[in-house]
Amino acid sequence: MFFALLLIIIVFYSNSSNAFDFPMNKIDENIIEELRLNVPNKYKETWIKAEEEIWEPWLSKQDGFLGRQIFYNQKKGEALLLVKWKNRNLWKNISDEEVNNIQKIYEEKVISSLGVETNPFEFIYEGELFEQK
């Protein structure tokens, strides 16, 4: 019985692929940061301007930043930002403190430009996307 069990284990591991042997998302591959925000139509131009003036210059100085795309769904009043990074490690090596400082500057710019009390661009979602080959 012991030898039969040993034989089954040997055959299984030598002839089958373990799911961990083929990770779909390699740590050294490009990754896309996906961000979704509520952006009311009446504030769209202010949002775009703040993105260009605050986030774009900061992002362009970050190690591993490869570019970004900005989309807007007018019907939903929703923005989609896709930020491409060289790999997940370079993206995640940016400290939360640094991101929070830029976000604060961004929000101050938006609030000042619109003459409102709070940032009207509600954060909906953040995710990670990997290109599947």
Backbone as CSV, one residue per row, in Angstrom:
resi,resn,N_x,N_y,N_z,CA_x,CA_y,CA_z,C_x,C_y,C_z
1,MET,0.822,-1.179,0.000,0.000,0.000,0.000,0.879,1.260,0.000
2,PHE,1.921,1.263,0.822,2.825,2.395,0.891,3.469,2.658,-0.471
3,PHE,3.921,1.602,-1.140,4.577,1.762,-2.444,3.597,2.258,-3.510
4,ALA,2.343,1.833,-3.443,1.331,2.302,-4.394,1.086,3.802,-4.206
5,LEU,0.990,4.228,-2.957,0.783,5.642,-2.669,1.994,6.467,-3.112
6,LEU,3.183,5.980,-2.846,4.406,6.650,-3.258,4.469,6.764,-4.775
7,LEU,4.096,5.698,-5.482,4.095,5.695,-6.945,3.096,6.724,-7.489
8,ILE,1.929,6.812,-6.891,0.909,7.789,-7.329,1.440,9.212,-7.138
9,ILE,2.075,9.475,-6.020,2.616,10.807,-5.755,3.707,11.157,-6.758
10,ILE,4.599,10.236,-7.021,5.689,10.468,-7.975,5.133,10.722,-9.375
11,VAL,4.194,9.909,-9.809,3.603,10.077,-11.143,2.863,11.404,-11.230
12,PHE,2.090,11.735,-10.211,1.321,12.977,-10.215,2.237,14.192,-10.346
13,TYR,3.275,14.275,-9.531,4.156,15.438,-9.551,5.067,15.474,-10.763
14,SER,5.383,14.370,-11.374,6.252,14.391,-12.541,5.488,14.628,-13.837
15,ASN,4.179,14.362,-13.867,3.419,14.478,-15.111,2.369,15.577,-15.118
16,SER,2.207,16.267,-14.039,1.168,17.296,-14.021,1.778,18.652,-13.728
17,SER,1.038,19.675,-14.066,1.476,21.044,-13.807,0.775,21.562,-12.570
18,ASN,1.540,21.977,-11.660,1.005,22.595,-10.463,0.640,24.037,-10.803
19,ALA,-0.481,24.532,-10.332,-0.928,25.890,-10.644,0.119,26.924,-10.237
20,PHE,0.898,26.654,-9.231,1.905,27.608,-8.789,3.121,27.631,-9.704
21,ASP,3.263,26.636,-10.580,4.385,26.597,-11.502,4.264,27.634,-12.609
22,PHE,3.050,28.090,-12.915,2.819,29.004,-14.016,2.017,30.221,-13.567
23,PRO,2.631,31.122,-12.829,1.867,32.285,-12.381,1.459,33.145,-13.569
24,MET,0.182,33.606,-13.565,-0.299,34.468,-14.638,0.286,35.864,-14.525
25,ASN,0.589,36.283,-13.325,1.034,37.647,-13.099,2.437,37.650,-12.517
26,LYS,3.420,37.750,-13.400,4.795,37.764,-12.934,5.118,39.124,-12.343
27,ILE,5.878,39.114,-11.281,6.165,40.334,-10.535,7.005,41.317,-11.337
28,ASP,7.746,40.854,-12.344,8.614,41.742,-13.115,7.984,42.209,-14.423
29,GLU,6.693,41.960,-14.627,6.024,42.375,-15.846,5.261,43.677,-15.633
30,ASN,4.980,44.356,-16.748,4.194,45.585,-16.689,2.876,45.337,-15.966
31,ILE,2.435,46.363,-15.275,1.166,46.303,-14.543,0.430,47.612,-14.778
32,ILE,-0.877,47.530,-14.805,-1.714,48.707,-14.989,-2.472,48.970,-13.688
33,GLU,-2.324,50.172,-13.186,-3.099,50.619,-12.032,-4.416,51.175,-12.580
34,GLU,-5.526,50.648,-12.102,-6.845,51.078,-12.565,-7.510,51.898,-11.465
35,LEU,-7.910,53.113,-11.810,-8.576,53.996,-10.860,-9.892,54.486,-11.461
36,ARG,-10.940,54.502,-10.657,-12.241,55.026,-11.088,-12.696,56.092,-10.102
37,LEU,-13.212,57.187,-10.671,-13.674,58.319,-9.866,-15.011,58.819,-10.388
38,ASN,-15.839,59.297,-9.484,-17.029,60.046,-9.891,-16.560,61.460,-10.203
39,VAL,-16.866,61.914,-11.406,-16.516,63.270,-11.815,-17.757,63.885,-12.456
40,PRO,-18.498,64.711,-11.705,-19.687,65.335,-12.275,-19.340,66.090,-13.564
41,ASN,-20.230,66.001,-14.545,-19.992,66.635,-15.850,-19.609,68.106,-15.725
42,LYS,-20.259,68.818,-14.808,-19.997,70.258,-14.683,-18.587,70.573,-14.182
43,TYR,-17.911,69.558,-13.605,-16.558,69.769,-13.094,-15.480,69.074,-13.939
44,LYS,-15.861,68.531,-15.054,-14.923,67.726,-15.869,-13.670,68.512,-16.263
45,GLU,-13.822,69.729,-16.747,-12.666,70.505,-17.202,-11.712,70.824,-16.046
46,THR,-12.255,71.131,-14.890,-11.421,71.400,-13.712,-10.666,70.140,-13.313
47,TRP,-11.342,69.008,-13.373,-10.706,67.724,-13.046,-9.544,67.442,-13.982
48,ILE,-9.782,67.591,-15.302,-8.730,67.327,-16.293,-7.528,68.248,-16.046
49,LYS,-7.813,69.518,-15.813,-6.734,70.496,-15.582,-5.921,70.131,-14.340
50,ALA,-6.592,69.744,-13.271,-5.879,69.354,-12.043,-5.055,68.084,-12.266
51,GLU,-5.589,67.149,-13.018,-4.832,65.933,-13.347,-3.550,66.291,-14.101
52,GLU,-3.685,67.183,-15.088,-2.534,67.577,-15.911,-1.505,68.380,-15.118
53,GLU,-1.971,69.244,-14.231,-1.056,70.124,-13.504,-0.437,69.499,-12.260
54,ILE,-1.139,68.582,-11.628,-0.640,68.013,-10.361,-0.116,66.584,-10.547
55,TRP,-0.988,65.689,-10.986,-0.598,64.279,-11.058,0.390,63.981,-12.178
56,GLU,0.183,64.544,-13.354,1.043,64.200,-14.499,2.517,64.508,-14.249
57,PRO,2.871,65.725,-13.786,4.296,65.993,-13.539,4.885,65.092,-12.446
58,TRP,4.099,64.837,-11.414,4.596,63.987,-10.327,4.805,62.557,-10.820
59,LEU,3.826,62.035,-11.531,3.944,60.670,-12.051,5.146,60.524,-12.982
60,SER,5.359,61.519,-13.828,6.441,61.424,-14.814,7.823,61.331,-14.160
61,LYS,7.930,61.723,-12.903,9.203,61.642,-12.176,9.375,60.331,-11.406
62,GLN,8.355,59.486,-11.404,8.401,58.253,-10.611,9.110,57.138,-11.368
63,ASP,9.985,56.440,-10.662,10.702,55.307,-11.238,9.706,54.218,-11.631
64,GLY,9.738,53.809,-12.878,8.865,52.742,-13.346,7.596,53.223,-14.031
65,PHE,7.309,54.520,-13.991,6.109,55.053,-14.642,6.307,55.009,-16.154
66,LEU,5.344,54.393,-16.852,5.439,54.255,-18.307,4.398,55.067,-19.069
67,GLY,3.453,55.654,-18.363,2.433,56.462,-19.032,1.066,56.182,-18.444
68,ARG,0.085,56.955,-18.925,-1.269,56.728,-18.452,-2.267,57.167,-19.516
69,GLN,-3.459,56.625,-19.374,-4.571,56.977,-20.233,-5.717,57.415,-19.344
70,ILE,-6.437,58.435,-19.811,-7.575,58.954,-19.058,-8.814,58.852,-19.939
71,PHE,-9.855,58.261,-19.384,-11.117,58.097,-20.093,-12.227,58.728,-19.266
72,TYR,-13.285,59.151,-19.975,-14.405,59.767,-19.271,-15.719,59.269,-19.860
73,ASN,-16.611,58.808,-18.994,-17.940,58.361,-19.391,-18.916,59.487,-19.021
74,GLN,-19.314,60.248,-20.018,-20.174,61.404,-19.776,-21.534,60.997,-19.232
75,LYS,-22.049,59.869,-19.706,-23.365,59.405,-19.258,-23.375,59.116,-17.752
76,LYS,-22.315,58.487,-17.267,-22.225,58.124,-15.843,-21.558,59.208,-14.993
77,GLY,-20.858,60.148,-15.649,-20.078,61.118,-14.887,-18.952,60.415,-14.148
78,GLU,-18.298,59.495,-14.860,-17.277,58.656,-14.229,-15.987,58.676,-15.043
79,ALA,-14.868,58.771,-14.336,-13.553,58.772,-14.964,-12.856,57.449,-14.721
80,LEU,-12.088,57.034,-15.717,-11.250,55.840,-15.619,-9.827,56.262,-15.951
81,LEU,-8.917,55.966,-15.043,-7.507,56.253,-15.271,-6.749,54.938,-15.270
82,LEU,-5.963,54.729,-16.298,-5.129,53.539,-16.407,-3.676,54.001,-16.398
83,VAL,-2.966,53.653,-15.348,-1.582,54.084,-15.171,-0.681,52.866,-15.362
84,LYS,0.202,52.964,-16.342,1.065,51.821,-16.666,2.411,51.959,-15.949
85,TRP,2.781,50.865,-15.275,4.039,50.804,-14.526,4.913,49.683,-15.090
86,LYS,6.225,49.863,-14.981,7.172,48.855,-15.462,6.961,47.533,-14.736
87,ASN,6.730,47.614,-13.435,6.393,46.414,-12.651,5.752,46.828,-11.336
88,ARG,5.170,45.873,-10.674,4.427,46.131,-9.434,5.332,46.647,-8.315
89,ASN,6.544,46.114,-8.224,7.458,46.537,-7.155,7.796,48.017,-7.244
90,LEU,8.090,48.504,-8.453,8.417,49.920,-8.604,7.222,50.792,-8.249
91,TRP,6.044,50.381,-8.670,4.823,51.136,-8.339,4.603,51.164,-6.827
92,LYS,4.654,49.999,-6.201,4.340,49.904,-4.773,5.467,50.412,-3.873
93,ASN,6.656,50.655,-4.436,7.743,51.234,-3.643,7.532,52.714,-3.355
94,ILE,6.576,53.331,-4.041,6.252,54.728,-3.762,5.499,54.749,-2.431
95,SER,5.971,55.555,-1.506,5.383,55.550,-0.159,3.971,56.130,-0.159
96,ASP,3.155,55.603,0.730,1.801,56.129,0.918,1.857,57.599,1.315
97,GLU,2.849,57.951,2.105,3.003,59.337,2.554,3.187,60.277,1.362
98,GLU,4.025,59.860,0.412,4.267,60.685,-0.771,2.998,60.811,-1.625
99,VAL,2.296,59.709,-1.828,1.042,59.733,-2.598,0.011,60.608,-1.889
100,ASN,-0.099,60.473,-0.585,-1.060,61.280,0.187,-0.741,62.772,0.109
101,ASN,0.555,63.122,0.101,0.950,64.528,-0.023,0.523,65.098,-1.378
102,ILE,0.729,64.339,-2.446,0.320,64.793,-3.784,-1.201,64.875,-3.854
103,GLN,-1.887,63.901,-3.266,-3.349,63.927,-3.262,-3.863,65.176,-2.535
104,LYS,-3.204,65.539,-1.460,-3.602,66.736,-0.698,-3.436,67.992,-1.558
105,ILE,-2.323,68.104,-2.249,-2.084,69.241,-3.149,-3.144,69.272,-4.250
106,TYR,-3.430,68.115,-4.809,-4.450,67.974,-5.859,-5.819,68.437,-5.344
107,GLU,-6.200,67.953,-4.182,-7.500,68.322,-3.618,-7.577,69.816,-3.298
108,GLU,-6.497,70.380,-2.773,-6.475,71.814,-2.494,-6.656,72.623,-3.774
109,LYS,-6.019,72.182,-4.847,-6.148,72.842,-6.159,-7.595,72.780,-6.639
110,VAL,-8.206,71.601,-6.552,-9.587,71.407,-7.005,-10.541,72.266,-6.178
111,ILE,-10.425,72.220,-4.871,-11.303,72.980,-3.971,-11.182,74.475,-4.244
112,SER,-9.953,74.952,-4.411,-9.713,76.363,-4.688,-10.289,76.763,-6.047
113,SER,-10.056,75.940,-7.055,-10.539,76.241,-8.413,-12.054,76.280,-8.495
114,LEU,-12.708,75.375,-7.782,-14.164,75.273,-7.854,-14.889,76.125,-6.809
115,GLY,-14.171,76.574,-5.806,-14.811,77.345,-4.738,-15.781,76.498,-3.927
116,VAL,-15.398,75.230,-3.703,-16.226,74.316,-2.913,-15.498,73.992,-1.613
117,GLU,-16.195,73.294,-0.719,-15.584,72.981,0.582,-14.865,71.642,0.616
118,THR,-15.285,70.717,-0.248,-14.651,69.399,-0.278,-14.418,68.969,-1.723
119,ASN,-13.525,68.041,-1.894,-13.227,67.495,-3.219,-14.461,66.755,-3.752
120,PRO,-15.005,67.192,-4.894,-16.215,66.543,-5.415,-15.944,65.267,-6.208
121,PHE,-14.676,64.903,-6.372,-14.323,63.741,-7.177,-14.174,62.511,-6.276
122,GLU,-15.289,61.835,-6.083,-15.343,60.683,-5.192,-14.600,59.486,-5.796
123,PHE,-13.714,58.919,-5.002,-12.964,57.724,-5.386,-13.897,56.517,-5.350
124,ILE,-13.942,55.752,-6.435,-14.820,54.589,-6.518,-14.060,53.268,-6.355
125,TYR,-12.918,53.167,-7.043,-12.271,51.855,-7.132,-10.801,52.000,-7.495
126,GLU,-9.976,51.113,-6.947,-8.590,50.960,-7.377,-8.328,49.478,-7.569
127,GLY,-7.690,49.152,-8.686,-7.371,47.756,-8.959,-6.081,47.627,-9.744
128,GLU,-5.736,46.377,-10.012,-4.515,46.065,-10.771,-4.906,45.201,-11.956
129,LEU,-4.319,45.519,-13.104,-4.557,44.752,-14.321,-3.230,44.279,-14.885
130,PHE,-3.204,43.028,-15.310,-2.026,42.469,-15.958,-2.394,42.068,-17.374
131,GLU,-1.517,42.376,-18.307,-1.745,41.956,-19.683,-1.647,40.424,-19.740
132,GLN,-2.632,39.821,-20.379,-2.638,38.365,-20.516,-2.161,38.018,-21.912
133,LYS,-1.183,37.168,-21.979,-0.579,36.822,-23.276,-0.995,35.446,-23.706
